[in-house]
Amino acid sequence: MRIVLATDAWEPQVNGVVRTLTRTVAECRAMGHEVEVIEPSQFRTIPAPTYPEIKLALGAEEEIREKLRALEPEAVHIATEGPIGIATRRICVEWKLPFTTSYHTKFPEYISARFPVPVQVGYAYMKWFHKPSGRLMVATPTLKKELEEHGFKNISPWTRGVDTDVFRPDLERIFDELGGKDWPRPYWLNVGRVAVEKNIEAFLETDLPGTKIVVGDGPARAELQAKYPEAKFLGARFGDELARCFRDADVFVFPSWTDTFGLVILEAMAAGTPVAAYPAHGPIDLVPGSNAGAIDEDLKTACLEALKCDRDATRAYAEKFSWRASAEQFVQNLEPYPDPERGRFWRRLRRIARVRRRAAA
């Protein structure tokens, strides 16, 4: 198929959404699909408030129209609810072009954590955005159930994967190289954006033996580093260094309540490191019964239980998740235009465009 992916989240951003989308695109292309990505670097942008790494596209709608006319896609997927997503949605609704969407971030909770906006306002926007979608793809059964309770329709599963060649248990340790020769064990690791919605302070406040380590950067880092001087803040790490951080930890601690999945959970498990978390979206679907971690309303209890997990069993569990299976599920969820109608649709659209151009001239 010729697939268009419209997203406000793309490289060089570093987060779970971008990793999911880039790996999905790569796997789809490897399967023989033609995938075109509409993303912020193709347009004039401004930094997102409180999150400058995210660039918001300005005045992109007409360019997106031209891209869609030129590409004549057989399927359109809108991955995010930002300016590119809104513009693509508007065009698809206007043209009666089928499209799908996905729910990657608990946007209502995310916004409420940063601004004085009630959560219900965020859900009203999200329901409006996703209502015309042929399928709304979500990562976990728990998230599907919660969205259905909020009145969302046409929800389909789209699981995630992990690169078990990059994240693996046989990597060399790293914390000694980063100043940790005298750090007491066990090592409790958190990886991700250091921001208020990630609830990292709950991890830092938890009374645990050993050393707490935070890998990542973000707007809350300076404040948390000053408030918790005993914790080790190592900044953002990438590639092999990041994988070695996962491998060297004794337990990966995931305190977030706002993530919809948490790819870092699988990355830690692939490195053989068990996971401790709250019973939130992602952990509640991945951890129970896995022998690869523990969840509990009390984070300390979860951490101490996870410490008992077998690292070989943890790795074995992560090996069940592949990006190819994730991409195949994504493609199955797409709603392509039926073959007999596809040619007529784009021919009709080209005629309308020609008439409008002549009228404007």
Helices and strands as residue ranges (DSSP letters): E 2-6, H 16-30, E 34-38, G 40-42, E 45-48, E 51-57, H 61-71, E 75-78, H 83-95, E 100-102, H 107-114, H 119-130, E 136-138, H 141-149, E 155-157, E 187-191, G 196-198, H 200-205, E 211-215, H 221-227, E 232-233, H 239-248, E 251-254, H 263-270, E 275-277, H 283-286, E 293-295, H 299-306, H 311-318, H 323-333, H 339-360
